[in-house]
């Protein structure tokens, strides 16, 4: 009779968690030679910071490596299950540690889920160095972390793990884990496993271990596509917020709205929501789309998108889906123009690629007598002194006379803007 294999009681991802940077894969922009987090560890110069990146990209691991290598007392809280009382407890310990000249690191996972009051409670202790805050978030800190806390903590961006990096993590697990290394694993459908992981190292390792355990009585063990699919089971598991399907669906959603197909847009919206996508991510993309693809053809699109973002933030699911549906169908049904978007791209190209000229004297501010005496603001024509509140003036450097970046479309309300500009500027501009 075959001896029953004893299964580990700790998840694989935790068992092989790197203890130092030599074992850490990915994020060369942060841990490579001369990069900020490596320098922080090598020089023992801690500071507070926020790690912003997709799930399974190494945020928790980096925090633990830093704590280990800087000999700091480490505390970990999850924003979903922790409150101000938990913060106060760590801050009290940090206060005692500071008196003994010992560092205290507070790692807060999903810090974007802390409300304003909870984030406010951190400000003084971070400011005074009682604790060194390491926050981890999958959401843009500009939206989810209060400005006062952002100003006290640098933001480091983690990138998606590449296929090569995930392959290295997989190989390391098979060789270094005490449990896996004792098994005869003959074949793994690596490409499909990497696809299912969606770029998330933790998901990769969880699926691998579950598949091995499912096939533990086989000799040798083969992790085929059928085995992996049986382990994953749930239809929407492939929809991972950091994986390829995430980008495929949001792309289909945006392109359906841009293509004025509200039905297709609603379908992709439903797919994302059913897959567990953050409604605020969708709402933010709608705000961007309202300017990029609709613009001045229907300016109310941006107003509605901004209102939808605020409403979704306040209300949350499941009712937020109704708000998203209203905004989606309005934007999909609206006239389209990317003239504003192309205008700023044209202007940016001009600034990057060509010589920069001085601001003409008549357009300069002249708050002092000296500035007025040397010509600042001289001969500026105040438009409200002229008929129709307009005067044909040159507002660009004289070397750029005739340059034009914005070309309004014939779509929706933007046609009215185009007609007005044409009547004002005549042949001076190409409207």
C-alpha positions as CSV (number, residue, x, y, z in Angstrom):
1,X,0.0,0.0,0.0
2,X,1.3,3.4,-1.0
3,X,2.4,5.6,2.0
4,X,0.1,8.6,2.4
5,X,2.0,11.8,1.9
6,X,1.8,14.3,4.7
7,X,0.4,17.7,3.4
8,X,1.9,21.0,4.6
9,X,-0.3,23.2,6.8
10,X,1.1,26.5,5.4
11,X,0.4,27.8,1.9
12,X,3.1,27.4,-0.7
13,X,3.3,31.2,-1.2
14,X,4.2,31.7,2.4
15,X,6.6,28.7,2.6
16,X,8.8,30.0,-0.2
17,X,8.4,33.8,0.6
18,X,11.8,35.4,-0.1
19,X,13.8,36.4,3.0
20,X,16.1,38.8,1.1
21,X,16.5,40.6,-2.2
22,X,18.7,37.8,-3.7
23,X,15.6,35.5,-3.7
24,X,13.2,38.2,-4.9
25,X,12.1,38.2,-8.6
26,X,10.8,41.3,-10.4
27,X,10.6,45.0,-9.7
28,X,14.1,45.9,-10.9
29,X,12.9,49.5,-11.0
30,X,12.8,49.4,-7.2
31,X,15.3,46.7,-6.1
32,X,17.9,46.8,-8.8
33,X,21.4,48.1,-8.2
34,X,21.2,51.7,-7.0
35,X,17.4,51.7,-6.9
36,X,15.5,53.2,-4.0
37,X,14.3,50.2,-2.0
38,X,17.7,48.4,-2.3
39,X,19.5,51.6,-1.2
40,X,17.0,51.9,1.7
41,X,18.0,48.4,2.9
42,X,21.7,48.6,2.2
43,X,22.1,52.0,3.9
44,X,19.5,51.3,6.6
45,X,17.7,54.5,5.8
46,X,14.1,53.9,6.3
47,X,11.3,56.2,5.2
48,X,7.6,55.9,4.9
49,X,6.2,54.9,1.5
50,X,3.3,53.3,-0.4
51,X,3.6,50.4,-2.8
52,X,1.1,50.7,-5.6
53,X,0.9,47.7,-7.8
54,X,-1.2,44.7,-9.0
55,X,-1.9,41.7,-6.7
56,X,0.9,39.2,-6.2
57,X,3.6,41.5,-7.4
58,X,5.6,41.4,-4.2
59,X,4.3,44.2,-2.0
60,X,4.0,42.2,1.3
61,X,7.3,40.4,0.6
62,X,9.2,43.6,0.1
63,X,7.8,45.0,3.3
64,X,8.9,41.9,5.3
65,X,12.4,41.9,3.7
66,X,12.8,45.6,4.7
67,X,11.8,44.9,8.3
68,X,14.1,41.9,8.5
69,X,17.1,43.6,7.0
70,X,16.7,46.9,9.0
71,X,16.1,45.1,12.3
72,X,12.8,46.9,12.8
73,X,9.8,45.6,14.8
74,X,7.2,44.7,12.2
75,X,3.5,45.0,12.5
76,X,1.0,44.0,9.7
77,X,-2.6,45.2,9.6
78,X,-5.2,44.7,6.9
79,X,-7.3,47.7,6.3
80,X,-10.5,45.6,5.8
81,X,-10.4,44.1,9.3
82,X,-8.5,46.7,11.3
83,X,-9.6,50.0,12.8
84,X,-8.3,53.1,14.7
85,X,-7.9,51.0,17.9
86,X,-5.5,48.7,16.2
87,X,-3.5,51.7,14.9
88,X,-3.3,53.2,18.4
89,X,-1.9,50.0,19.8
90,X,0.9,49.9,17.2
91,X,1.6,53.6,17.6
92,X,1.9,53.2,21.4
93,X,4.5,50.4,20.8
94,X,6.2,52.6,18.3
95,X,6.5,55.4,20.8
96,X,8.2,53.1,23.3
97,X,10.5,51.7,20.6
98,X,11.5,55.2,19.6
99,X,12.6,56.0,23.1
100,X,14.8,52.9,22.9
101,X,16.1,54.0,19.5
102,X,14.4,51.1,17.7
103,X,12.5,51.4,14.5
104,X,8.9,50.3,14.1
105,X,7.4,49.4,10.7
106,X,3.7,49.3,10.2
107,X,2.6,47.5,7.1
108,X,-1.0,48.2,6.1
109,X,-2.3,46.0,3.3
110,X,-5.1,47.4,1.2
111,X,-4.5,50.9,2.7
112,X,-6.9,52.3,0.1
113,X,-9.7,50.8,2.2
114,X,-9.0,52.9,5.2
115,X,-11.4,55.8,5.5
116,X,-10.3,59.4,6.1
117,X,-10.4,59.2,9.9
118,X,-8.3,56.1,9.9
119,X,-5.7,57.7,7.6
120,X,-5.8,60.9,9.7
121,X,-4.9,58.8,12.7
122,X,-1.5,57.9,11.1
123,X,-0.4,61.5,10.2
124,X,1.4,62.6,13.4
125,X,3.2,59.3,14.1
126,X,4.4,59.1,10.5
127,X,5.5,62.8,10.6
128,X,7.5,62.3,13.8
129,X,9.0,59.0,12.9
130,X,7.2,57.0,15.6
131,X,6.3,54.5,12.9
132,X,7.6,54.0,9.4
133,X,4.5,53.3,7.3
134,X,4.6,50.9,4.4
135,X,1.2,50.9,2.7
136,X,0.2,48.5,0.0
137,X,-2.5,49.2,-2.5
138,X,-3.8,48.0,-5.9
139,X,-5.6,51.3,-6.4
140,X,-4.2,54.7,-7.5
141,X,-3.1,56.5,-4.3
142,X,-4.0,59.8,-5.9
143,X,-7.7,58.8,-5.6
144,X,-7.7,56.6,-2.5
145,X,-5.0,58.0,-0.1
146,X,-5.6,61.5,1.5
147,X,-3.2,64.2,0.3
148,X,-1.8,64.8,3.8
149,X,-0.7,61.2,4.1
150,X,0.6,61.1,0.5
151,X,2.8,64.1,1.3
152,X,4.4,62.1,4.1
153,X,5.1,59.0,2.1
154,X,6.7,58.4,-1.2
155,X,4.8,56.3,-3.8
156,X,6.6,53.4,-5.5
157,X,4.9,51.8,-8.4
158,X,5.3,48.0,-8.8
159,X,5.0,46.6,-12.3
160,X,3.3,43.4,-13.5
161,X,5.5,40.4,-13.2
162,X,6.8,39.2,-16.6
163,X,6.4,35.7,-17.9
164,X,10.1,35.1,-17.4
165,X,9.9,36.3,-13.7
166,X,6.8,34.1,-13.1
167,X,8.7,31.1,-14.6
168,X,11.6,31.7,-12.2
169,X,9.2,31.8,-9.2
170,X,7.6,28.6,-10.4
171,X,11.0,26.9,-10.9
172,X,12.2,28.1,-7.5
173,X,9.1,26.7,-5.8
174,X,9.6,23.2,-7.4
175,X,13.2,23.1,-6.3
176,X,13.3,24.8,-3.0
177,X,10.0,23.9,-1.3
178,X,10.4,21.0,1.1
179,X,7.1,19.5,0.1
180,X,7.2,19.9,-3.7
181,X,10.8,18.9,-4.0
182,X,10.1,15.4,-2.6
183,X,7.5,14.6,-5.3
184,X,8.0,13.2,-8.8
185,X,6.3,16.0,-10.9
186,X,6.9,14.9,-14.5
187,X,5.0,17.5,-16.5
188,X,3.3,20.9,-16.0
189,X,1.4,22.8,-18.6
190,X,3.4,25.9,-17.8
191,X,1.9,28.3,-20.4
192,X,-1.7,27.6,-19.2
193,X,-0.7,27.9,-15.6
194,X,0.9,31.2,-16.2
195,X,-2.2,32.3,-18.1
196,X,-4.4,31.4,-15.2
197,X,-2.2,33.2,-12.8
198,X,-2.9,36.5,-14.5
199,X,0.5,37.8,-13.6
200,X,-0.2,37.2,-9.9
201,X,2.6,35.2,-8.2
202,X,0.4,34.2,-5.3
203,X,-2.3,32.9,-7.6
204,X,0.3,31.0,-9.6
205,X,1.6,29.2,-6.5
206,X,-1.9,28.6,-5.1
207,X,-3.1,26.9,-8.3
208,X,0.2,24.9,-8.6
209,X,-0.1,23.6,-5.0
210,X,-3.8,22.8,-5.3
211,X,-3.2,20.9,-8.6
212,X,-0.3,18.9,-7.0
213,X,-2.5,18.0,-4.0
214,X,-5.3,16.9,-6.3
215,X,-2.9,14.6,-8.2
216,X,-0.9,13.5,-5.2
217,X,-1.8,9.8,-5.5
218,X,-0.6,9.7,-9.2
219,X,2.9,8.5,-10.1
220,X,4.4,10.5,-11.6
221,X,2.3,13.7,-11.1
222,X,1.3,15.5,-14.3
223,X,-0.3,18.9,-14.1
224,X,-2.1,19.1,-17.5
225,X,-4.5,21.7,-18.8
226,X,-7.4,19.4,-17.7
227,X,-6.1,19.2,-14.2
228,X,-5.6,23.0,-14.0
229,X,-9.1,23.7,-15.3
230,X,-10.6,21.2,-12.8
231,X,-8.8,22.9,-9.9
232,X,-9.8,26.4,-11.0
233,X,-13.4,25.4,-11.7
234,X,-15.0,28.9,-11.5
235,X,-15.7,30.4,-14.9
236,X,-14.6,33.9,-13.9
237,X,-11.3,32.9,-12.3
238,X,-9.6,33.8,-15.5
239,X,-10.9,37.4,-15.0
240,X,-8.1,38.6,-12.7
241,X,-7.8,42.3,-12.0
242,X,-4.2,42.4,-13.0
243,X,-4.3,39.8,-15.8
244,X,-4.8,39.8,-19.6
245,X,-8.6,39.3,-19.4
246,X,-8.9,42.5,-17.2
247,X,-7.3,44.5,-20.0
248,X,-9.2,42.7,-22.7
249,X,-12.6,43.5,-21.1
250,X,-11.9,47.1,-20.3
251,X,-10.6,47.6,-23.8
252,X,-13.8,46.0,-25.3
253,X,-15.9,48.2,-23.0
254,X,-14.2,51.5,-24.0
255,X,-14.1,50.6,-27.7
256,X,-17.9,49.8,-27.6
257,X,-18.6,53.2,-26.1
258,X,-16.3,54.9,-28.5
259,X,-18.1,53.1,-31.3
260,X,-21.6,54.3,-30.1
261,X,-22.9,50.8,-29.3
262,X,-24.6,51.0,-25.9
263,X,-25.7,47.4,-26.0
264,X,-22.2,46.0,-26.4
265,X,-20.9,48.5,-23.8
266,X,-23.5,47.2,-21.3
267,X,-22.5,43.6,-22.0
268,X,-18.9,44.2,-21.3
269,X,-19.8,46.3,-18.2
270,X,-21.8,43.3,-16.9
271,X,-18.9,40.9,-17.6
272,X,-16.5,43.1,-15.6
273,X,-18.9,43.5,-12.6
274,X,-19.7,39.8,-12.5
275,X,-16.0,39.1,-12.6
276,X,-15.5,41.2,-9.5
277,X,-14.0,44.4,-11.1
278,X,-13.8,47.4,-8.8
279,X,-16.6,49.7,-9.9
280,X,-14.4,52.8,-9.1
281,X,-11.9,51.6,-11.7
282,X,-14.7,51.5,-14.3
283,X,-16.0,54.9,-13.2
284,X,-12.5,56.4,-13.6
285,X,-12.2,55.1,-17.1
286,X,-15.5,56.6,-18.0
287,X,-14.3,60.0,-16.8
288,X,-11.2,59.7,-19.0
289,X,-13.3,58.5,-21.9
290,X,-15.7,61.4,-21.6
291,X,-12.9,63.9,-22.3
292,X,-10.8,61.7,-24.7
293,X,-13.5,60.4,-27.0
294,X,-16.5,62.8,-26.6
295,X,-15.0,66.0,-25.5
296,X,-16.6,69.2,-26.7
297,X,-19.0,67.3,-28.9
298,X,-21.1,66.8,-25.7
299,X,-19.5,68.6,-22.8
300,X,-22.2,67.2,-20.4
301,X,-20.6,63.8,-20.8
302,X,-17.7,64.8,-18.6
303,X,-20.1,66.3,-16.0
304,X,-22.2,63.1,-15.9
305,X,-19.1,60.9,-15.7
306,X,-17.7,62.9,-12.8
307,X,-21.0,62.8,-11.1
308,X,-21.2,59.0,-11.7
309,X,-17.7,58.6,-10.1
310,X,-18.8,60.4,-7.0
311,X,-22.0,58.5,-6.7
312,X,-20.4,55.1,-7.2
313,X,-17.8,56.1,-4.5
314,X,-20.6,57.0,-2.0
315,X,-23.0,54.2,-2.8
316,X,-21.0,51.1,-3.8
317,X,-22.3,47.8,-5.2
318,X,-24.8,46.5,-6.0
319,X,-26.6,49.8,-6.6
320,X,-23.6,51.4,-8.2
321,X,-24.1,49.2,-11.3
322,X,-27.2,51.2,-12.1
323,X,-25.2,54.5,-12.0
324,X,-22.5,52.9,-14.2
325,X,-25.2,51.7,-16.6
326,X,-26.7,55.2,-17.0
327,X,-23.3,56.8,-17.5
328,X,-22.3,54.1,-20.0
329,X,-25.4,54.3,-22.1
330,X,-25.3,58.2,-22.2
331,X,-21.6,58.3,-23.3
332,X,-22.1,55.5,-25.8
333,X,-25.1,57.4,-27.3
334,X,-23.4,60.8,-27.4
335,X,-21.7,62.4,-30.4
336,X,-18.0,61.8,-30.4
337,X,-14.9,64.0,-30.8
338,X,-11.2,63.5,-29.9
339,X,-10.2,67.0,-31.0
340,X,-9.3,68.1,-27.5
341,X,-7.3,65.0,-26.9
342,X,-5.5,65.4,-30.2
343,X,-5.0,69.1,-29.5
344,X,-3.0,68.5,-26.3
345,X,-1.0,65.7,-28.0
346,X,-0.1,68.2,-30.8
347,X,0.9,70.8,-28.3
348,X,3.0,68.4,-26.2
349,X,4.8,67.3,-29.4
350,X,5.6,70.9,-30.2
351,X,7.0,71.5,-26.7
352,X,9.1,68.3,-26.7
353,X,10.4,68.4,-30.2
354,X,11.0,72.1,-31.0
355,X,12.7,75.1,-29.5
356,X,10.9,76.9,-26.7
357,X,10.4,80.7,-27.1
358,X,10.0,83.4,-24.5
359,X,6.5,84.6,-23.5
360,X,5.8,87.8,-25.5
361,X,6.1,91.0,-23.5
362,X,2.5,92.0,-24.0
363,X,1.3,88.7,-22.4
364,X,3.6,88.8,-19.4
365,X,2.3,89.7,-15.9
366,X,3.5,93.0,-14.6
367,X,2.9,93.1,-10.8
368,X,5.8,95.6,-10.1
369,X,6.7,99.1,-11.5
370,X,10.0,97.8,-12.8
371,X,8.3,95.1,-14.8
372,X,5.9,97.7,-16.3
373,X,8.9,100.0,-17.1
374,X,10.7,97.3,-19.1
375,X,7.6,96.5,-21.1
376,X,5.8,93.6,-19.3
377,X,2.2,93.7,-20.3
378,X,2.7,96.7,-22.7
379,X,0.2,96.9,-25.5
380,X,-1.9,94.1,-24.2
381,X,-5.4,94.4,-25.6
382,X,-8.1,93.7,-23.0
383,X,-10.6,91.7,-25.0
384,X,-13.6,93.0,-23.1
385,X,-12.9,96.5,-24.4
386,X,-13.7,95.3,-27.9
387,X,-16.8,94.4,-29.8
388,X,-18.0,90.8,-29.1
389,X,-15.3,90.6,-26.4
390,X,-12.7,89.6,-29.0
391,X,-9.7,91.1,-30.7
392,X,-7.4,89.5,-33.2
393,X,-4.3,89.3,-31.1
394,X,-1.2,87.0,-31.3
395,X,-1.1,84.9,-28.2
396,X,1.8,82.7,-29.2
397,X,5.5,83.7,-29.5
398,X,6.0,85.5,-32.8
399,X,8.3,82.7,-34.0
400,X,5.2,80.4,-33.8
401,X,2.7,82.7,-35.6
402,X,0.2,80.5,-37.4
403,X,0.7,77.3,-35.4
404,X,-2.5,75.5,-34.6
405,X,-3.1,72.5,-32.4
406,X,-6.9,72.3,-31.9
407,X,-9.1,71.4,-34.9
408,X,-12.7,71.1,-33.8
409,X,-14.9,68.5,-35.3
410,X,-18.3,68.8,-37.0
411,X,-19.8,66.6,-34.3
412,X,-22.5,67.7,-31.8
413,X,-21.9,70.9,-29.9
414,X,-18.3,71.1,-31.0
415,X,-19.6,72.2,-34.5
416,X,-21.0,75.3,-32.8
417,X,-17.6,76.0,-31.2
418,X,-15.9,75.5,-34.6
419,X,-18.3,77.9,-36.3
420,X,-17.8,80.6,-33.6
421,X,-14.0,80.3,-33.8
422,X,-14.1,80.5,-37.6
423,X,-16.2,83.6,-37.5
424,X,-13.8,85.2,-35.1
425,X,-10.4,84.3,-36.6
426,X,-11.3,84.2,-40.3
427,X,-8.4,83.1,-42.4
428,X,-5.9,83.4,-39.6
429,X,-6.7,79.9,-38.4
430,X,-7.8,76.8,-40.3
431,X,-11.4,76.1,-39.0
